[in-house]
């Protein structure tokens, strides 16, 4: 018996060519919002189409067109349109910075992890990690709110909070102001190095981060995630206890009212500053809405920068 393998299909991009890969093609399709399994099937269908036509070489642009056609037939116009938009901004010459905020337990880290895989972003940071680093450089006596959780910082500010003030929010606000310094530093580094990054955490609060001065040097997409239904929000804590170590559900439920208060505070700032609020009642739907938002923001940025590149000869 002879092992007859099908001939390799070479995907050419200018003078260079690489063998067609269903896995790599599926990764580009995932950015449309399609699930990894369905994206792989689309890539497989595209390969079968090429082999049925007897193709051994194809230009990258033509392959993208074929993938879009298969997507349109298999998944629908919305996914094909999102794929074409994402491919069109693939040459965006500035970094993508996604900032995901929201109260404790709304699913920020899960969304960030899935988003990173779909967008092939290698850098994912959390504001909890930033706060932990800051604890190593700032003494507890100088900034005690850094040494509490986002939802129980009231314990260290209660003695100096006025009667009409909410100690939970006062403590949380002080913590956010401190951590925002580290978040801004991470964004600045990403822009300087032209590296895509996702930063998630409860300390991503609209109005506390100074990103406007980056101008057109980055595509910065702030998003707030919320869980409006209280019982669904409670259930998230039971789920995360099974998924991670050392996260006792009792501790979160004991401070659940505080957590909900912090969520309302974050949401109010998002509304005030025009930052999109995306509900997380279903992870797949939430991810799809986040992906749509990012693709549309990046597409708008790419269209604005295109005239600049044309005027400067491509060196903008």
C-alpha angles and dihedrals in degrees: 000000000000125000102228109189120194114256117269116258111221118211109208126203107181110305095346131077137187132186115267111259124195090202095053092043090050089053090058091048093052088068087070088068095258117138117258093249094051091043090056091051090052090051089049091051090050091052091049090052091053092049092047087056091048093240119167097169133030136172115249092237092053091048090054089053092051092048090050090051092050090047090051091052097042105034106014141253096296094061093043091051092049090049093051091048092050092049090049092057094043089104094051104143097211130069125264114231117188117192114195117190136170142121125299114289100016093116103261097144093045091051092046092051093049091044092052091053093049095047095038091237111160100192118073119163133179128213088227088064090049090051090050091054091048090053087062092057104033120061120236091236091057097047111010095171089070088066096058133069119265091254102047104041086116088083092073100038102041094097093059101037120107123243093253095047128092106237092202092057094041091054093043092049092053090050092049092050090055097044091046088071090062093043091053089050091053092049091048091052092049091051093046092050093038090233126150114237142174118211118188135178148104089273093068095101121160112246095031097075121075104212102135093087090066088070113173093347091094142016102237115188116187116194133178120208120204139178106208098183110080097209092049089049090052091050091057090067092055090050095049091050088063093044100047139036127248098013105123110198092214092068093055095044091050088059097034095120089053091049091052090048091053090049091054090050093051091046092051090055091048091053091047093051098038096247115156116254114207119193118225105209090128122025096214093049092045092050091049092052091047090049092049091051094050094045092050093048092048091046091053090049092049092051091050093049096046094079090048092055091047093051094046096042094252097308099102 
